[in-house]
């Protein structure tokens, strides 16, 4: 099997892995356990990597970094606005 195809499949799995967290943030308005500062750092780190990926023309890396930037943007934005909120599912963890 083509190595680039495997890498694209891996990248798609990475993107899918973000979905439960983003869905939880949007539907439950809950940012339990999320460090906005850590996610902001990952956001800026990926922004720094993207120009290199574009410069070397690595399509998989461009796709991977773009997926990270989009997903992390959602997480940072929704975590920021819901950082003081906890859903019923996570509320018991404070007790
Ligand atoms: Zn929750």
PDB file of the backbone (N, CA, C, O) and the ligand in Angstrom, with CONECT records:
HET     ZN  A 101       1
ATOM      1  N   UNK A   1       0.843  -1.185   0.000  1.00  0.00           N
ATOM      2  CA  UNK A   1       0.000   0.000   0.000  1.00  0.00           C
ATOM      3  C   UNK A   1       0.884   1.243   0.000  1.00  0.00           C
ATOM      4  O   UNK A   1       1.962   1.257   0.595  1.00  0.00           O
ATOM      5  N   UNK A   2       0.424   2.249  -0.655  1.00  0.00           N
ATOM      6  CA  UNK A   2       1.133   3.520  -0.764  1.00  0.00           C
ATOM      7  C   UNK A   2       1.314   4.158   0.623  1.00  0.00           C
ATOM      8  O   UNK A   2       0.355   4.290   1.384  1.00  0.00           O
ATOM      9  N   UNK A   3       2.556   4.550   0.939  1.00  0.00           N
ATOM     10  CA  UNK A   3       2.847   5.143   2.252  1.00  0.00           C
ATOM     11  C   UNK A   3       2.102   6.458   2.457  1.00  0.00           C
ATOM     12  O   UNK A   3       1.660   6.769   3.563  1.00  0.00           O
ATOM     13  N   UNK A   4       1.968   7.231   1.370  1.00  0.00           N
ATOM     14  CA  UNK A   4       1.257   8.507   1.498  1.00  0.00           C
ATOM     15  C   UNK A   4      -0.225   8.267   1.818  1.00  0.00           C
ATOM     16  O   UNK A   4      -0.831   9.011   2.590  1.00  0.00           O
ATOM     17  N   UNK A   5      -0.791   7.233   1.222  1.00  0.00           N
ATOM     18  CA  UNK A   5      -2.192   6.902   1.503  1.00  0.00           C
ATOM     19  C   UNK A   5      -2.357   6.514   2.974  1.00  0.00           C
ATOM     20  O   UNK A   5      -3.315   6.926   3.628  1.00  0.00           O
ATOM     21  N   UNK A   6      -1.417   5.722   3.486  1.00  0.00           N
ATOM     22  CA  UNK A   6      -1.456   5.359   4.909  1.00  0.00           C
ATOM     23  C   UNK A   6      -1.363   6.603   5.786  1.00  0.00           C
ATOM     24  O   UNK A   6      -2.066   6.715   6.790  1.00  0.00           O
ATOM     25  N   UNK A   7      -0.505   7.524   5.409  1.00  0.00           N
ATOM     26  CA  UNK A   7      -0.353   8.754   6.186  1.00  0.00           C
ATOM     27  C   UNK A   7      -1.636   9.590   6.137  1.00  0.00           C
ATOM     28  O   UNK A   7      -2.026  10.183   7.143  1.00  0.00           O
ATOM     29  N   UNK A   8      -2.291   9.638   4.974  1.00  0.00           N
ATOM     30  CA  UNK A   8      -3.561  10.368   4.884  1.00  0.00           C
ATOM     31  C   UNK A   8      -4.612   9.715   5.775  1.00  0.00           C
ATOM     32  O   UNK A   8      -5.377  10.405   6.449  1.00  0.00           O
ATOM     33  N   UNK A   9      -4.648   8.394   5.776  1.00  0.00           N
ATOM     34  CA  UNK A   9      -5.602   7.681   6.642  1.00  0.00           C
ATOM     35  C   UNK A   9      -5.301   8.002   8.112  1.00  0.00           C
ATOM     36  O   UNK A   9      -6.216   8.234   8.903  1.00  0.00           O
ATOM     37  N   UNK A  10      -4.024   8.013   8.465  1.00  0.00           N
ATOM     38  CA  UNK A  10      -3.637   8.376   9.829  1.00  0.00           C
ATOM     39  C   UNK A  10      -4.069   9.784  10.177  1.00  0.00           C
ATOM     40  O   UNK A  10      -4.529  10.046  11.288  1.00  0.00           O
ATOM     41  N   UNK A  11      -3.921  10.681   9.230  1.00  0.00           N
ATOM     42  CA  UNK A  11      -4.320  12.072   9.449  1.00  0.00           C
ATOM     43  C   UNK A  11      -5.830  12.182   9.645  1.00  0.00           C
ATOM     44  O   UNK A  11      -6.300  12.946  10.488  1.00  0.00           O
ATOM     45  N   UNK A  12      -6.575  11.423   8.871  1.00  0.00           N
ATOM     46  CA  UNK A  12      -8.035  11.429   9.032  1.00  0.00           C
ATOM     47  C   UNK A  12      -8.410  10.902  10.421  1.00  0.00           C
ATOM     48  O   UNK A  12      -9.325  11.423  11.059  1.00  0.00           O
ATOM     49  N   UNK A  13      -7.709   9.879  10.883  1.00  0.00           N
ATOM     50  CA  UNK A  13      -7.968   9.353  12.229  1.00  0.00           C
ATOM     51  C   UNK A  13      -7.646  10.399  13.297  1.00  0.00           C
ATOM     52  O   UNK A  13      -8.359  10.516  14.294  1.00  0.00           O
ATOM     53  N   UNK A  14      -6.576  11.153  13.085  1.00  0.00           N
ATOM     54  CA  UNK A  14      -6.234  12.235  14.016  1.00  0.00           C
ATOM     55  C   UNK A  14      -7.377  13.244  14.075  1.00  0.00           C
ATOM     56  O   UNK A  14      -7.778  13.680  15.154  1.00  0.00           O
ATOM     57  N   UNK A  15      -7.895  13.611  12.904  1.00  0.00           N
ATOM     58  CA  UNK A  15      -8.995  14.582  12.858  1.00  0.00           C
ATOM     59  C   UNK A  15     -10.236  14.025  13.539  1.00  0.00           C
ATOM     60  O   UNK A  15     -10.917  14.739  14.275  1.00  0.00           O
ATOM     61  N   UNK A  16     -10.530  12.763  13.299  1.00  0.00           N
ATOM     62  CA  UNK A  16     -11.703  12.130  13.926  1.00  0.00           C
ATOM     63  C   UNK A  16     -11.554  12.098  15.452  1.00  0.00           C
ATOM     64  O   UNK A  16     -12.539  12.224  16.179  1.00  0.00           O
ATOM     65  N   UNK A  17     -10.329  11.931  15.923  1.00  0.00           N
ATOM     66  CA  UNK A  17     -10.088  11.854  17.368  1.00  0.00           C
ATOM     67  C   UNK A  17     -10.482  13.142  18.085  1.00  0.00           C
ATOM     68  O   UNK A  17     -10.791  13.114  19.276  1.00  0.00           O
ATOM     69  N   UNK A  18     -10.476  14.248  17.388  1.00  0.00           N
ATOM     70  CA  UNK A  18     -10.870  15.523  18.004  1.00  0.00           C
ATOM     71  C   UNK A  18     -12.382  15.636  18.178  1.00  0.00           C
ATOM     72  O   UNK A  18     -12.847  16.381  19.040  1.00  0.00           O
ATOM     73  N   UNK A  19     -13.141  14.919  17.385  1.00  0.00           N
ATOM     74  CA  UNK A  19     -14.597  15.111  17.324  1.00  0.00           C
ATOM     75  C   UNK A  19     -15.292  14.951  18.678  1.00  0.00           C
ATOM     76  O   UNK A  19     -16.085  15.823  19.037  1.00  0.00           O
ATOM     77  N   UNK A  20     -15.041  13.885  19.453  1.00  0.00           N
ATOM     78  CA  UNK A  20     -15.758  13.767  20.738  1.00  0.00           C
ATOM     79  C   UNK A  20     -15.546  14.967  21.655  1.00  0.00           C
ATOM     80  O   UNK A  20     -16.486  15.430  22.301  1.00  0.00           O
ATOM     81  N   UNK A  21     -14.322  15.469  21.713  1.00  0.00           N
ATOM     82  CA  UNK A  21     -14.049  16.631  22.568  1.00  0.00           C
ATOM     83  C   UNK A  21     -14.798  17.864  22.074  1.00  0.00           C
ATOM     84  O   UNK A  21     -15.389  18.596  22.868  1.00  0.00           O
ATOM     85  N   UNK A  22     -14.771  18.090  20.779  1.00  0.00           N
ATOM     86  CA  UNK A  22     -15.445  19.262  20.219  1.00  0.00           C
ATOM     87  C   UNK A  22     -16.957  19.149  20.386  1.00  0.00           C
ATOM     88  O   UNK A  22     -17.616  20.127  20.737  1.00  0.00           O
ATOM     89  N   UNK A  23     -17.502  17.977  20.141  1.00  0.00           N
ATOM     90  CA  UNK A  23     -18.945  17.767  20.301  1.00  0.00           C
ATOM     91  C   UNK A  23     -19.350  17.989  21.759  1.00  0.00           C
ATOM     92  O   UNK A  23     -20.378  18.607  22.037  1.00  0.00           O
ATOM     93  N   UNK A  24     -18.538  17.482  22.684  1.00  0.00           N
ATOM     94  CA  UNK A  24     -18.843  17.675  24.110  1.00  0.00           C
ATOM     95  C   UNK A  24     -18.834  19.163  24.461  1.00  0.00           C
ATOM     96  O   UNK A  24     -19.719  19.643  25.169  1.00  0.00           O
ATOM     97  N   UNK A  25     -17.848  19.879  23.972  1.00  0.00           N
ATOM     98  CA  UNK A  25     -17.770  21.321  24.237  1.00  0.00           C
ATOM     99  C   UNK A  25     -18.991  22.062  23.689  1.00  0.00           C
ATOM    100  O   UNK A  25     -19.561  22.917  24.367  1.00  0.00           O
ATOM    101  N   UNK A  26     -19.383  21.734  22.477  1.00  0.00           N
ATOM    102  CA  UNK A  26     -20.468  22.463  21.821  1.00  0.00           C
ATOM    103  C   UNK A  26     -21.829  22.067  22.379  1.00  0.00           C
ATOM    104  O   UNK A  26     -22.678  22.929  22.607  1.00  0.00           O
ATOM    105  N   UNK A  27     -22.041  20.788  22.598  1.00  0.00           N
ATOM    106  CA  UNK A  27     -23.380  20.347  23.019  1.00  0.00           C
ATOM    107  C   UNK A  27     -23.602  20.485  24.523  1.00  0.00           C
ATOM    108  O   UNK A  27     -24.708  20.806  24.959  1.00  0.00           O
ATOM    109  N   UNK A  28     -22.555  20.245  25.320  1.00  0.00           N
ATOM    110  CA  UNK A  28     -22.709  20.286  26.791  1.00  0.00           C
ATOM    111  C   UNK A  28     -22.213  21.597  27.404  1.00  0.00           C
ATOM    112  O   UNK A  28     -22.426  21.853  28.589  1.00  0.00           O
ATOM    113  N   UNK A  29     -21.554  22.421  26.595  1.00  0.00           N
ATOM    114  CA  UNK A  29     -20.986  23.678  27.092  1.00  0.00           C
ATOM    115  C   UNK A  29     -20.078  23.412  28.283  1.00  0.00           C
ATOM    116  O   UNK A  29     -20.087  24.162  29.260  1.00  0.00           O
ATOM    117  N   UNK A  30     -19.306  22.357  28.200  1.00  0.00           N
ATOM    118  CA  UNK A  30     -18.474  21.895  29.306  1.00  0.00           C
ATOM    119  C   UNK A  30     -17.018  21.815  28.852  1.00  0.00           C
ATOM    120  O   UNK A  30     -16.689  21.189  27.845  1.00  0.00           O
ATOM    121  N   UNK A  31     -16.161  22.473  29.633  1.00  0.00           N
ATOM    122  CA  UNK A  31     -14.731  22.463  29.319  1.00  0.00           C
ATOM    123  C   UNK A  31     -13.938  21.761  30.417  1.00  0.00           C
ATOM    124  O   UNK A  31     -12.785  22.096  30.687  1.00  0.00           O
ATOM    125  N   UNK A  32     -14.585  20.780  31.040  1.00  0.00           N
ATOM    126  CA  UNK A  32     -13.942  20.052  32.136  1.00  0.00           C
ATOM    127  C   UNK A  32     -12.610  19.440  31.674  1.00  0.00           C
ATOM    128  O   UNK A  32     -12.553  18.757  30.651  1.00  0.00           O
ATOM    129  N   UNK A  33     -11.565  19.690  32.426  1.00  0.00           N
ATOM    130  CA  UNK A  33     -10.271  19.065  32.160  1.00  0.00           C
ATOM    131  C   UNK A  33      -9.475  19.672  31.020  1.00  0.00           C
ATOM    132  O   UNK A  33      -8.389  19.186  30.703  1.00  0.00           O
ATOM    133  N   UNK A  34      -9.987  20.718  30.401  1.00  0.00           N
ATOM    134  CA  UNK A  34      -9.291  21.315  29.261  1.00  0.00           C
ATOM    135  C   UNK A  34      -8.488  22.530  29.732  1.00  0.00           C
ATOM    136  O   UNK A  34      -9.021  23.421  30.393  1.00  0.00           O
ATOM    137  N   UNK A  35      -7.221  22.551  29.388  1.00  0.00           N
ATOM    138  CA  UNK A  35      -6.371  23.690  29.691  1.00  0.00           C
ATOM    139  C   UNK A  35      -6.298  24.572  28.449  1.00  0.00           C
ATOM    140  O   UNK A  35      -5.666  24.215  27.455  1.00  0.00           O
ATOM    141  N   UNK A  36      -6.949  25.721  28.522  1.00  0.00           N
ATOM    142  CA  UNK A  36      -6.942  26.639  27.373  1.00  0.00           C
ATOM    143  C   UNK A  36      -5.511  27.066  27.051  1.00  0.00           C
ATOM    144  O   UNK A  36      -5.147  27.208  25.884  1.00  0.00           O
ATOM    145  N   UNK A  37      -4.698  27.271  28.099  1.00  0.00           N
ATOM    146  CA  UNK A  37      -3.314  27.689  27.865  1.00  0.00           C
ATOM    147  C   UNK A  37      -2.528  26.630  27.108  1.00  0.00           C
ATOM    148  O   UNK A  37      -1.766  26.955  26.197  1.00  0.00           O
ATOM    149  N   UNK A  38      -2.705  25.379  27.473  1.00  0.00           N
ATOM    150  CA  UNK A  38      -1.999  24.297  26.772  1.00  0.00           C
ATOM    151  C   UNK A  38      -2.449  24.202  25.323  1.00  0.00           C
ATOM    152  O   UNK A  38      -1.622  24.048  24.425  1.00  0.00           O
ATOM    153  N   UNK A  39      -3.763  24.294  25.085  1.00  0.00           N
ATOM    154  CA  UNK A  39      -4.276  24.215  23.715  1.00  0.00           C
ATOM    155  C   UNK A  39      -3.833  25.417  22.881  1.00  0.00           C
ATOM    156  O   UNK A  39      -3.583  25.287  21.682  1.00  0.00           O
ATOM    157  N   UNK A  40      -3.736  26.591  23.520  1.00  0.00           N
ATOM    158  CA  UNK A  40      -3.228  27.765  22.800  1.00  0.00           C
ATOM    159  C   UNK A  40      -1.777  27.544  22.373  1.00  0.00           C
ATOM    160  O   UNK A  40      -1.377  27.922  21.272  1.00  0.00           O
ATOM    161  N   UNK A  41      -1.003  26.930  23.254  1.00  0.00           N
ATOM    162  CA  UNK A  41       0.395  26.641  22.915  1.00  0.00           C
ATOM    163  C   UNK A  41       0.475  25.673  21.743  1.00  0.00           C
ATOM    164  O   UNK A  41       1.287  25.860  20.837  1.00  0.00           O
ATOM    165  N   UNK A  42      -0.373  24.628  21.754  1.00  0.00           N
ATOM    166  CA  UNK A  42      -0.406  23.689  20.623  1.00  0.00           C
ATOM    167  C   UNK A  42      -0.853  24.389  19.347  1.00  0.00           C
ATOM    168  O   UNK A  42      -0.368  24.081  18.259  1.00  0.00           O
ATOM    169  N   UNK A  43      -1.783  25.337  19.486  1.00  0.00           N
ATOM    170  CA  UNK A  43      -2.254  26.085  18.318  1.00  0.00           C
ATOM    171  C   UNK A  43      -1.100  26.861  17.682  1.00  0.00           C
ATOM    172  O   UNK A  43      -0.885  26.790  16.472  1.00  0.00           O
ATOM    173  N   UNK A  44      -0.365  27.597  18.505  1.00  0.00           N
ATOM    174  CA  UNK A  44       0.743  28.395  17.955  1.00  0.00           C
ATOM    175  C   UNK A  44       1.873  27.495  17.446  1.00  0.00           C
ATOM    176  O   UNK A  44       2.545  27.834  16.471  1.00  0.00           O
ATOM    177  N   UNK A  45       2.081  26.365  18.096  1.00  0.00           N
ATOM    178  CA  UNK A  45       3.096  25.422  17.618  1.00  0.00           C
ATOM    179  C   UNK A  45       2.752  24.918  16.217  1.00  0.00           C
ATOM    180  O   UNK A  45       3.619  24.831  15.348  1.00  0.00           O
ATOM    181  N   UNK A  46       1.485  24.589  16.012  1.00  0.00           N
ATOM    182  CA  UNK A  46       1.092  24.101  14.685  1.00  0.00           C
ATOM    183  C   UNK A  46       1.186  25.207  13.642  1.00  0.00           C
ATOM    184  O   UNK A  46       1.512  24.957  12.482  1.00  0.00           O
ATOM    185  N   UNK A  47       0.892  26.446  14.075  1.00  0.00           N
ATOM    186  CA  UNK A  47       1.032  27.567  13.138  1.00  0.00           C
ATOM    187  C   UNK A  47       2.487  27.725  12.689  1.00  0.00           C
ATOM    188  O   UNK A  47       2.752  28.097  11.546  1.00  0.00           O
ATOM    189  N   UNK A  48       3.418  27.443  13.587  1.00  0.00           N
ATOM    190  CA  UNK A  48       4.836  27.560  13.245  1.00  0.00           C
ATOM    191  C   UNK A  48       5.300  26.426  12.320  1.00  0.00           C
ATOM    192  O   UNK A  48       6.229  26.607  11.533  1.00  0.00           O
ATOM    193  N   UNK A  49       4.668  25.289  12.416  1.00  0.00           N
ATOM    194  CA  UNK A  49       5.057  24.126  11.605  1.00  0.00           C
ATOM    195  C   UNK A  49       4.495  24.229  10.183  1.00  0.00           C
ATOM    196  O   UNK A  49       5.119  23.760   9.231  1.00  0.00           O
ATOM    197  N   UNK A  50       3.317  24.842  10.043  1.00  0.00           N
ATOM    198  CA  UNK A  50       2.640  24.888   8.738  1.00  0.00           C
ATOM    199  C   UNK A  50       3.490  25.494   7.615  1.00  0.00           C
ATOM    200  O   UNK A  50       3.530  24.915   6.529  1.00  0.00           O
ATOM    201  N   UNK A  51       4.169  26.627   7.819  1.00  0.00           N
ATOM    202  CA  UNK A  51       4.981  27.180   6.705  1.00  0.00           C
ATOM    203  C   UNK A  51       6.048  26.200   6.208  1.00  0.00           C
ATOM    204  O   UNK A  51       6.320  26.128   5.009  1.00  0.00           O
ATOM    205  N   UNK A  52       6.644  25.454   7.126  1.00  0.00           N
ATOM    206  CA  UNK A  52       7.640  24.460   6.717  1.00  0.00           C
ATOM    207  C   UNK A  52       6.984  23.370   5.860  1.00  0.00           C
ATOM    208  O   UNK A  52       7.524  22.966   4.831  1.00  0.00           O
ATOM    209  N   UNK A  53       5.828  22.910   6.295  1.00  0.00           N
ATOM    210  CA  UNK A  53       5.119  21.872   5.541  1.00  0.00           C
ATOM    211  C   UNK A  53       4.794  22.351   4.136  1.00  0.00           C
ATOM    212  O   UNK A  53       4.921  21.603   3.166  1.00  0.00           O
ATOM    213  N   UNK A  54       4.370  23.614   4.037  1.00  0.00           N
ATOM    214  CA  UNK A  54       4.047  24.186   2.721  1.00  0.00           C
ATOM    215  C   UNK A  54       5.318  24.335   1.890  1.00  0.00           C
ATOM    216  O   UNK A  54       5.321  24.030   0.698  1.00  0.00           O
ATOM    217  N   UNK A  55       6.404  24.806   2.520  1.00  0.00           N
ATOM    218  CA  UNK A  55       7.665  25.037   1.804  1.00  0.00           C
ATOM    219  C   UNK A  55       8.227  23.749   1.212  1.00  0.00           C
ATOM    220  O   UNK A  55       8.752  23.756   0.099  1.00  0.00           O
ATOM    221  N   UNK A  56       8.123  22.656   1.940  1.00  0.00           N
ATOM    222  CA  UNK A  56       8.669  21.393   1.423  1.00  0.00           C
ATOM    223  C   UNK A  56       7.643  20.647   0.577  1.00  0.00           C
ATOM    224  O   UNK A  56       7.960  19.636  -0.049  1.00  0.00           O
ATOM    225  N   UNK A  57       6.409  21.155   0.562  1.00  0.00           N
ATOM    226  CA  UNK A  57       5.383  20.565  -0.291  1.00  0.00           C
ATOM    227  C   UNK A  57       4.902  19.200   0.169  1.00  0.00           C
ATOM    228  O   UNK A  57       4.482  18.368  -0.635  1.00  0.00           O
ATOM    229  N   UNK A  58       4.970  18.984   1.472  1.00  0.00           N
ATOM    230  CA  UNK A  58       4.526  17.692   2.013  1.00  0.00           C
ATOM    231  C   UNK A  58       3.004  17.736   2.215  1.00  0.00           C
ATOM    232  O   UNK A  58       2.510  18.327   3.175  1.00  0.00           O
ATOM    233  N   UNK A  59       2.281  17.103   1.299  1.00  0.00           N
ATOM    234  CA  UNK A  59       0.818  17.180   1.323  1.00  0.00           C
ATOM    235  C   UNK A  59       0.218  16.585   2.588  1.00  0.00           C
ATOM    236  O   UNK A  59      -0.748  17.118   3.132  1.00  0.00           O
ATOM    237  N   UNK A  60       0.786  15.490   3.051  1.00  0.00           N
ATOM    238  CA  UNK A  60       0.266  14.850   4.264  1.00  0.00           C
ATOM    239  C   UNK A  60       0.467  15.766   5.469  1.00  0.00           C
ATOM    240  O   UNK A  60      -0.444  15.948   6.277  1.00  0.00           O
ATOM    241  N   UNK A  61       1.653  16.335   5.582  1.00  0.00           N
ATOM    242  CA  UNK A  61       1.936  17.220   6.717  1.00  0.00           C
ATOM    243  C   UNK A  61       1.057  18.470   6.657  1.00  0.00           C
ATOM    244  O   UNK A  61       0.576  18.937   7.689  1.00  0.00           O
ATOM    245  N   UNK A  62       0.847  19.012   5.460  1.00  0.00           N
ATOM    246  CA  UNK A  62      -0.034  20.180   5.314  1.00  0.00           C
ATOM    247  C   UNK A  62      -1.449  19.824   5.758  1.00  0.00           C
ATOM    248  O   UNK A  62      -2.089  20.590   6.478  1.00  0.00           O
ATOM    249  N   UNK A  63      -1.934  18.663   5.330  1.00  0.00           N
ATOM    250  CA  UNK A  63      -3.278  18.203   5.698  1.00  0.00           C
ATOM    251  C   UNK A  63      -3.363  17.966   7.209  1.00  0.00           C
ATOM    252  O   UNK A  63      -4.340  18.350   7.850  1.00  0.00           O
ATOM    253  N   UNK A  64      -2.333  17.331   7.769  1.00  0.00           N
ATOM    254  CA  UNK A  64      -2.305  17.040   9.206  1.00  0.00           C
ATOM    255  C   UNK A  64      -2.300  18.326  10.023  1.00  0.00           C
ATOM    256  O   UNK A  64      -3.094  18.482  10.950  1.00  0.00           O
ATOM    257  N   UNK A  65      -1.415  19.233   9.682  1.00  0.00           N
ATOM    258  CA  UNK A  65      -1.308  20.485  10.437  1.00  0.00           C
ATOM    259  C   UNK A  65      -2.582  21.312  10.283  1.00  0.00           C
ATOM    260  O   UNK A  65      -3.041  21.933  11.242  1.00  0.00           O
ATOM    261  N   UNK A  66      -3.154  21.322   9.077  1.00  0.00           N
ATOM    262  CA  UNK A  66      -4.402  22.061   8.868  1.00  0.00           C
ATOM    263  C   UNK A  66      -5.521  21.482   9.722  1.00  0.00           C
ATOM    264  O   UNK A  66      -6.304  22.228  10.309  1.00  0.00           O
ATOM    265  N   UNK A  67      -5.600  20.161   9.793  1.00  0.00           N
ATOM    266  CA  UNK A  67      -6.619  19.520  10.637  1.00  0.00           C
ATOM    267  C   UNK A  67      -6.424  19.906  12.095  1.00  0.00           C
ATOM    268  O   UNK A  67      -7.391  20.198  12.799  1.00  0.00           O
ATOM    269  N   UNK A  68      -5.170  19.908  12.548  1.00  0.00           N
ATOM    270  CA  UNK A  68      -4.880  20.321  13.921  1.00  0.00           C
ATOM    271  C   UNK A  68      -5.317  21.765  14.154  1.00  0.00           C
ATOM    272  O   UNK A  68      -5.963  22.063  15.159  1.00  0.00           O
ATOM    273  N   UNK A  69      -4.972  22.652  13.242  1.00  0.00           N
ATOM    274  CA  UNK A  69      -5.295  24.073  13.423  1.00  0.00           C
ATOM    275  C   UNK A  69      -6.804  24.285  13.496  1.00  0.00           C
ATOM    276  O   UNK A  69      -7.286  25.034  14.346  1.00  0.00           O
ATOM    277  N   UNK A  70      -7.540  23.637  12.622  1.00  0.00           N
ATOM    278  CA  UNK A  70      -9.000  23.790  12.629  1.00  0.00           C
ATOM    279  C   UNK A  70      -9.590  23.232  13.923  1.00  0.00           C
ATOM    280  O   UNK A  70     -10.388  23.897  14.583  1.00  0.00           O
ATOM    281  N   UNK A  71      -9.193  22.008  14.284  1.00  0.00           N
ATOM    282  CA  UNK A  71      -9.745  21.375  15.487  1.00  0.00           C
ATOM    283  C   UNK A  71      -9.352  22.136  16.749  1.00  0.00           C
ATOM    284  O   UNK A  71     -10.182  22.360  17.630  1.00  0.00           O
ATOM    285  N   UNK A  72      -8.104  22.526  16.830  1.00  0.00           N
ATOM    286  CA  UNK A  72      -7.634  23.244  18.019  1.00  0.00           C
ATOM    287  C   UNK A  72      -8.326  24.605  18.122  1.00  0.00           C
ATOM    288  O   UNK A  72      -8.608  25.069  19.227  1.00  0.00           O
ATOM    289  N   UNK A  73      -8.600  25.244  16.996  1.00  0.00           N
ATOM    290  CA  UNK A  73      -9.319  26.519  17.023  1.00  0.00           C
ATOM    291  C   UNK A  73     -10.681  26.351  17.684  1.00  0.00           C
ATOM    292  O   UNK A  73     -11.070  27.148  18.537  1.00  0.00           O
ATOM    293  N   UNK A  74     -11.411  25.294  17.277  1.00  0.00           N
ATOM    294  CA  UNK A  74     -12.712  25.026  17.902  1.00  0.00           C
ATOM    295  C   UNK A  74     -12.553  24.806  19.399  1.00  0.00           C
ATOM    296  O   UNK A  74     -13.307  25.365  20.195  1.00  0.00           O
ATOM    297  N   UNK A  75     -11.575  23.995  19.784  1.00  0.00           N
ATOM    298  CA  UNK A  75     -11.386  23.668  21.201  1.00  0.00           C
ATOM    299  C   UNK A  75     -11.028  24.909  22.007  1.00  0.00           C
ATOM    300  O   UNK A  75     -11.576  25.120  23.089  1.00  0.00           O
ATOM    301  N   UNK A  76     -10.130  25.722  21.504  1.00  0.00           N
ATOM    302  CA  UNK A  76      -9.727  26.929  22.238  1.00  0.00           C
ATOM    303  C   UNK A  76     -10.902  27.898  22.368  1.00  0.00           C
ATOM    304  O   UNK A  76     -11.159  28.422  23.451  1.00  0.00           O
ATOM    305  N   UNK A  77     -11.608  28.134  21.277  1.00  0.00           N
ATOM    306  CA  UNK A  77     -12.716  29.098  21.309  1.00  0.00           C
ATOM    307  C   UNK A  77     -13.822  28.636  22.256  1.00  0.00           C
ATOM    308  O   UNK A  77     -14.263  29.397  23.118  1.00  0.00           O
ATOM    309  N   UNK A  78     -14.268  27.393  22.096  1.00  0.00           N
ATOM    310  CA  UNK A  78     -15.366  26.916  22.943  1.00  0.00           C
ATOM    311  C   UNK A  78     -14.908  26.715  24.383  1.00  0.00           C
ATOM    312  O   UNK A  78     -15.701  26.925  25.301  1.00  0.00           O
ATOM    313  N   UNK A  79     -13.671  26.319  24.613  1.00  0.00           N
ATOM    314  CA  UNK A  79     -13.161  26.174  25.980  1.00  0.00           C
ATOM    315  C   UNK A  79     -13.085  27.523  26.672  1.00  0.00           C
ATOM    316  O   UNK A  79     -13.389  27.645  27.859  1.00  0.00           O
ATOM    317  N   UNK A  80     -12.683  28.519  25.929  1.00  0.00           N
ATOM    318  CA  UNK A  80     -12.587  29.860  26.512  1.00  0.00           C
ATOM    319  C   UNK A  80     -13.960  30.336  26.992  1.00  0.00           C
ATOM    320  O   UNK A  80     -14.093  30.845  28.105  1.00  0.00           O
ATOM    321  N   UNK A  81     -14.967  30.169  26.154  1.00  0.00           N
ATOM    322  CA  UNK A  81     -16.302  30.662  26.514  1.00  0.00           C
ATOM    323  C   UNK A  81     -17.018  29.771  27.521  1.00  0.00           C
ATOM    324  O   UNK A  81     -17.939  30.233  28.195  1.00  0.00           O
ATOM    325  N   UNK A  82     -16.619  28.511  27.642  1.00  0.00           N
ATOM    326  CA  UNK A  82     -17.287  27.586  28.561  1.00  0.00           C
ATOM    327  C   UNK A  82     -16.365  27.134  29.686  1.00  0.00           C
ATOM    328  O   UNK A  82     -16.645  26.129  30.339  1.00  0.00           O
ATOM    329  N   UNK A  83     -15.274  27.851  29.926  1.00  0.00           N
ATOM    330  CA  UNK A  83     -14.278  27.365  30.874  1.00  0.00           C
ATOM    331  C   UNK A  83     -14.789  27.259  32.308  1.00  0.00           C
ATOM    332  O   UNK A  83     -14.254  26.470  33.086  1.00  0.00           O
ATOM    333  N   UNK A  84     -15.784  28.011  32.669  1.00  0.00           N
ATOM    334  CA  UNK A  84     -16.300  27.938  34.042  1.00  0.00           C
ATOM    335  C   UNK A  84     -17.504  27.001  34.143  1.00  0.00           C
ATOM    336  O   UNK A  84     -18.110  26.884  35.209  1.00  0.00           O
ATOM    337  N   UNK A  85     -17.849  26.341  33.053  1.00  0.00           N
ATOM    338  CA  UNK A  85     -19.051  25.496  33.045  1.00  0.00           C
ATOM    339  C   UNK A  85     -18.668  24.023  33.076  1.00  0.00           C
ATOM    340  O   UNK A  85     -17.667  23.612  32.488  1.00  0.00           O
ATOM    341  N   UNK A  86     -19.485  23.237  33.772  1.00  0.00           N
ATOM    342  CA  UNK A  86     -19.259  21.791  33.862  1.00  0.00           C
ATOM    343  C   UNK A  86     -20.594  21.091  33.647  1.00  0.00           C
ATOM    344  O   UNK A  86     -21.597  21.490  34.239  1.00  0.00           O
ATOM    345  N   UNK A  87     -20.626  20.077  32.831  1.00  0.00           N
ATOM    346  CA  UNK A  87     -21.849  19.337  32.561  1.00  0.00           C
ATOM    347  C   UNK A  87     -22.168  18.404  33.730  1.00  0.00           C
ATOM    348  O   UNK A  87     -21.334  18.199  34.612  1.00  0.00           O
ATOM    349  N   UNK A  88     -23.371  17.846  33.732  1.00  0.00           N
ATOM    350  CA  UNK A  88     -23.791  16.933  34.801  1.00  0.00           C
ATOM    351  C   UNK A  88     -22.883  15.707  34.871  1.00  0.00           C
ATOM    352  O   UNK A  88     -22.583  15.205  35.955  1.00  0.00           O
ATOM    353  N   UNK A  89     -22.452  15.235  33.709  1.00  0.00           N
ATOM    354  CA  UNK A  89     -21.589  14.054  33.651  1.00  0.00           C
ATOM    355  C   UNK A  89     -20.275  14.277  34.410  1.00  0.00           C
ATOM    356  O   UNK A  89     -19.786  13.363  35.074  1.00  0.00           O
ATOM    357  N   UNK A  90     -19.712  15.459  34.320  1.00  0.00           N
ATOM    358  CA  UNK A  90     -18.441  15.759  34.962  1.00  0.00           C
ATOM    359  C   UNK A  90     -18.590  16.424  36.328  1.00  0.00           C
ATOM    360  O   UNK A  90     -17.628  16.525  37.089  1.00  0.00           O
ATOM    361  N   UNK A  91     -19.803  16.875  36.628  1.00  0.00           N
ATOM    362  CA  UNK A  91     -20.028  17.589  37.888  1.00  0.00           C
ATOM    363  C   UNK A  91     -19.685  16.715  39.083  1.00  0.00           C
ATOM    364  O   UNK A  91     -19.141  17.219  40.065  1.00  0.00           O
ATOM    365  N   UNK A  92     -19.983  15.430  39.033  1.00  0.00           N
ATOM    366  CA  UNK A  92     -19.727  14.540  40.176  1.00  0.00           C
ATOM    367  C   UNK A  92     -18.237  14.395  40.469  1.00  0.00           C
ATOM    368  O   UNK A  92     -17.865  13.981  41.567  1.00  0.00           O
ATOM    369  N   UNK A  93     -17.389  14.725  39.519  1.00  0.00           N
ATOM    370  CA  UNK A  93     -15.944  14.607  39.729  1.00  0.00           C
ATOM    371  C   UNK A  93     -15.412  15.685  40.664  1.00  0.00           C
ATOM    372  O   UNK A  93     -14.303  15.582  41.188  1.00  0.00           O
ATOM    373  N   UNK A  94     -16.240  16.743  40.868  1.00  0.00           N
ATOM    374  CA  UNK A  94     -15.839  17.793  41.803  1.00  0.00           C
ATOM    375  C   UNK A  94     -16.220  17.447  43.239  1.00  0.00           C
ATOM    376  O   UNK A  94     -15.691  18.035  44.183  1.00  0.00           O
ATOM    377  N   UNK A  95     -17.134  16.496  43.406  1.00  0.00           N
ATOM    378  CA  UNK A  95     -17.649  16.177  44.747  1.00  0.00           C
ATOM    379  C   UNK A  95     -16.731  15.224  45.483  1.00  0.00           C
ATOM    380  O   UNK A  95     -17.013  14.852  46.623  1.00  0.00           O
TER     381      UNK A  95
HETATM  382 ZN    ZN A 101     -18.522  17.568  30.588  1.00  0.00          ZN
END
